[in-house]
């Protein structure tokens, strides 16, 4: 079986949370790798991450989305923050670390929900000691 055929078969057997986890893991890794690369790599990684969050945002406002309203509101708030923060990050005016941390926290939540069938690849960094910018 070719790698592409294996990946397609694997994708067909994933549940939605597994797909979400895999998408966050791939894009988070891309941003981590881009941190040590040139600005164009950062722009590409952040733009792809922004697309994921936009897709998530569209799903969250859909009437078919069955998540509790409070959780939807929290995730929409994060999605809006990602949209605002991504511009400065793509221009090199902001670090990628906060975007990476947010993605890892979402991955941890997906992993902790019990039915993802995946394990986190690395622990989520403790950001409790980092100052919070109330303008974000």
Buried (B, 14 or more C-beta within 10 A) or exposed (E): EEEEEEEEEEEEEBEEBBEBBBBBBEBBBBBBEBEEEEEEBBBBBBEBBBEBBBEBBEBBEEEEBEEEEEEBEEBBEBBEBBEEBBEEBBEEEBEBBBBBBBBBBBBBBBBEEEEBEBEBEEEBEEBEEEEEEEEE
